Amino acid sequence: MPKVNLTRLYVYVISLVCAASLVYVYAMPPESLRKSRDGIPFFTPPVAHPDTGEPLDLGDLVRHFKGE
């Protein structure tokens, strides 16, 4: 009967659980990971300033127009 190395088994199980958790969160992210409190998606590209053309963070632009 082969001897089971419990330490190696423990490492494999923990690695599998971590990998499965990361895949789950990446595939079906919770609503709080999709948008900020202002309703802006987190992974948005910068927007161009209409006058100067410099890149602006969309969050800064929203906060400016909200008066914060």
PyMOL commands that set and color helices and strands:
alter all, ss='L'
color gray80, all
select helices_A, chain A and resi 6-27+31-33+58-66
alter helices_A, ss='H'
color red, helices_A
select strands_A, chain A and resi 47-48+55-56
alter strands_A, ss='S'
color yellow, strands_A
deselect
rebuild
show_as cartoon
